[in-house]
Amino acid sequence: MSAPGAPGGRPGWMERLLACGDAVGNPRHLVSLAPDELVATARGSTGLADFGDDGPADGAAWRRHYDVLLHALESESRLHLVGRILARTEVLRSLRNRLLLHDLWRRRPAILAVAVDPPVFIVGSPRTGTSILHEMLACDPATRTPAMWEMLHPVEAVAGADVAGVADRTVTLWHDLEPAYETMHVNAGALPNECIFITMNAFLSDHWSGCHDVPSYAAHLVASDHRGAYRLHRRVLQTLQERARGARWALKAPSHLGTLPALFAVYPEARIVQVHRDPAKTLPSTVSLMAALKRMRCRDVDLGPTAARLPRAYEALFRREIEQRASGALPDERFVDLRYHDLVADPLAAVGNLYARLGWELAPTVQSAMATYLAGKPRGAHGPHRYDAAAMGLDPADVRARFRFYLERFAVPDEA
């Protein structure tokens, strides 16, 4: 059944396409997700054989993550025909990226000798304004943000291949699959996006669990050592620096919140900008977003379990982070805390304060560029994001009581 608060019906053209899978008994008869066949196809399409590893002592851990993912996609996710096409595309692209990247690094090892300036990672639970903050920082020529098309096709990007349009069309397809999606988030090949589109090449990424109903993979994701994925992440940044050397990196993904120890193990010089918002707003909005993502791929969507699980998961994440920052297990001095309330009330002032905390210079021309960008991207431009928290079983008063420790620690105001 559809999840409470899930978007409306699918477009007619999509339902007609899904019928092609029903016509042959099961869409798996049309689109294979056989692990070995995908590996062979990736090798055949590139003429390369070596998938490499993701750093010292990591070996071929990527294959273990890959096998868990493919098994979960096939046995748990209830993929319809379009979902299988999307999954096959993303898995095959990730396999090809591994082959192409490791071939590039073998031929040009100097790429991996180039330093990465101390990066800034924007984190926070989903729906906290991390995307607009990231896009504002991208307005500064002194700051380097990874565009979606570069992350999806890093080797082709460095080689100067014309793949930006292909990437843009593949990610804006999501808008066609789920018309309500643009009220929540807008995809574009040229926009900066989350690090999950880099770490998906390690097959250890929240992208897979966020878009698919794959509980066994989600459990594997939580239990795994993410240092190998971050080592791959760093190598990809070094590769993309071939296109723009010397600029400081500004990166973002809500999922970094759950893997901060691994992040600091690979990026000890990193700074963390954490955006804080009332969980009574973020949790139901996140459930609604996940419903939209899964409807693009799955025949039946029931996010009731997600609505029950998410508060527990984020309560545990926030408690652990607060304890680790207090104990020194995480370097508290490398965090900058920013309230969503302040970001939306006066974005330019909030970013100005952030620059001061980071020790960056905010030039008047950059402020002007940010103001122009904001003027061209008003909130709600694609319509209001509608969801029913009560139908999800998420009562605002109960949520705020559960997260009072978090709200008080970071002085987060309740949102009406």
C-alpha positions, -999 to 999 in steps of 0.1 A, spaced: 0 0 0 11 36 -4 27 52 26 8 78 46 17 112 31 30 97 -1 26 117 -33 -2 111 -57 -6 87 -86 22 81 -111 21 98 -146 0 79 -171 30 73 -195 49 57 -166 20 33 -157 18 23 -194 56 16 -194 53 -4 -162 27 -26 -179 54 -39 -203 70 -56 -173 36 -70 -162 31 -82 -198 60 -107 -195 52 -119 -160 79 -100 -142 101 -69 -151 132 -89 -142 126 -108 -175 133 -75 -193 160 -60 -172 186 -81 -154 203 -72 -122 225 -104 -121 257 -93 -103 282 -112 -125 265 -102 -157 267 -65 -147 304 -69 -139 310 -86 -173 290 -58 -191 310 -31 -173 343 -48 -184 331 -53 -219 319 -18 -223 352 -2 -212 377 -28 -223 391 -27 -188 393 -55 -161 407 -40 -129 381 -26 -104 409 -18 -79 404 -13 -42 397 17 -21 429 21 -2 454 2 20 440 -29 37 406 -25 20 412 -51 -6 381 -59 -27 357 -48 1 337 -30 -27 327 -64 -40 313 -75 -6 292 -43 -5 282 -47 -41 270 -83 -35 249 -73 -5 234 -45 -24 225 -65 -55 210 -93 -34 188 -67 -15 177 -50 -47 166 -83 -62 150 -99 -32 137 -70 -11 131 -38 -32 100 -49 -52 114 -30 -82 90 -22 -111 103 -19 -147 114 17 -144 130 10 -110 150 -19 -126 162 4 -154 173 31 -130 190 5 -107 208 -11 -136 219 22 -149 233 34 -116 250 1 -108 265 -2 -142 277 34 -142 293 29 -108 311 -2 -120 323 16 -151 335 45 -130 356 21 -108 372 7 -139 378 41 -156 391 57 -124 416 29 -115 428 29 -151 434 66 -150 452 65 -116 474 36 -130 483 57 -160 487 90 -142 497 83 -106 507 120 -101 470 128 -98 469 111 -64 500 130 -52 482 164 -54 471 177 -20 435 183 -11 430 216 7 412 213 40 376 206 29 344 218 45 316 193 49 280 205 53 260 180 74 227 177 92 196 157 90 178 159 57 155 189 51 176 213 70 186 237 42 219 220 34 213 222 -3 206 259 -5 236 266 17 258 244 -5 245 263 -36 252 296 -20 288 286 -13 291 276 -49 286 312 -59 321 320 -45 349 315 -71 373 307 -43 352 276 -33 350 244 -53 318 224 -52 314 191 -71 287 194 -98 264 164 -102 276 157 -137 313 156 -125 304 131 -98 285 109 -121 312 109 -148 345 120 -132 369 105 -157 350 118 -187 348 152 -169 386 154 -166 390 143 -202 368 171 -214 341 148 -228 307 162 -235 287 143 -208 272 172 -188 240 170 -209 237 133 -205 240 136 -167 215 164 -166 189 144 -185 194 113 -164 189 132 -131 160 154 -143 142 123 -154 134 120 -117 111 150 -121 92 132 -148 88 100 -128 74 117 -97 59 151 -104 57 160 -67 95 156 -63 103 191 -75 83 205 -46 109 188 -23 142 190 -42 153 201 -77 179 180 -96 202 194 -123 234 182 -137 251 216 -132 241 220 -95 264 208 -67 251 177 -50 258 152 -22 289 131 -17 267 100 -18 271 102 -56 309 97 -51 307 70 -25 282 50 -45 312 40 -66 324 22 -34 289 6 -32 288 20 4 264 49 1 231 62 15 220 67 -21 211 31 -24 192 28 8 175 61 4 161 53 -30 152 16 -25 136 -5 2 166 -26 10 167 -33 48 195 -59 47 217 -34 28 208 -6 51 219 -27 81 251 -36 62 257 1 56 254 9 94 277 -20 104 304 -13 78 337 5 80 334 36 58 371 45 57 375 28 23 346 48 9 361 80 21 395 71 7 378 66 -27 361 100 -21 394 117 -15 409 102 -47 379 114 -67 384 149 -54 421 147 -64 409 136 -98 384 165 -102 411 189 -92 426 183 -126 398 206 -138 403 233 -112 434 232 -90 439 250 -57 402 259 -49 390 249 -14 363 222 -14 328 226 0 310 193 2 278 181 16 257 151 25 233 146 55 246 110 56 281 122 68 264 127 102 264 89 107 301 83 97 320 113 112 347 91 128 355 76 94 354 110 77 379 124 102 401 93 99 406 101 62 402 139 64 417 149 98 419 185 85 382 188 76 358 213 90 322 204 96 293 229 92 262 213 108 228 228 102 202 223 129 164 223 126 134 213 145 130 175 140 92 179 142 96 195 107 125 175 93 113 140 101 79 140 83 94 160 54 121 133 51 95 105 52 76 122 24 108 127 3 117 90 8 82 80 -4 87 100 -36 122 84 -42 109 49 -37 78 54 -58 101 62 -88 115 27 -84 91 4 -65 57 -9 -73 44 -8 -37 56 18 -12 48 15 25 69 39 46 50 32 78 81 13 91 103 42 80 82 67 99 86 46 130 123 39 125 135 74 116 130 91 150 149 63 167 177 65 142 182 103 145 179 103 182 207 78 184 228 98 159 224 131 177 231 116 211 262 98 199 275 130 181 269 152 212 287 126 234 316 123 210 321 160 206 320 164 244 345 136 251 369 146 224 363 115 203 353 140 176 372 173 174 346 198 186 367 227 176 364 217 140 326 221 140 306 252 131 269 250 142 244 269 121 206 271 128 182 266 100 161 294 116 189 319 111 197 306 76 162 312 63 156 344 83 186 362 67 206 339 44 233 365 36 239 373 73 240 337 82 266 329 55 286 360 65 288 347 100 298 313 87 326 328 66 339 346 97 338 313 117 357 295 90 382 324 86 372 330 50 369 364 33 334 372 19 340 397 -9 312 421 -18 310 407 -53 304 372 -38 277 386 -15 261 401 -46 263 369 -65 247 350 -36 219 376 -34 212 373 -71 212 335 -69 187 335 -40 164 360 -59 163 335 -88 154 306 -66 126 315 -43 112 290 -18 82 271 -31 89 280 -67 76 245 -78 47 246 -54 43 237 -17 57 204 -3 26 188 11 26 160 36 5 148 66 27 143 97 -3 130 117 -11 103 91 25 92 95 21 88 132 45 117 139 30 140 165 50 173 167 47 175 205 59 139 210 88 144 185 100 176 203 98 159 237 119 131 224 145 155 209 145 181 237 181 172 245 191 181 209 169 213 207 184 226 240 220 216 231 220 236 199 194 263 209 171 252 180 137 270 182 104 250 177 88 257 144 51 263 144 
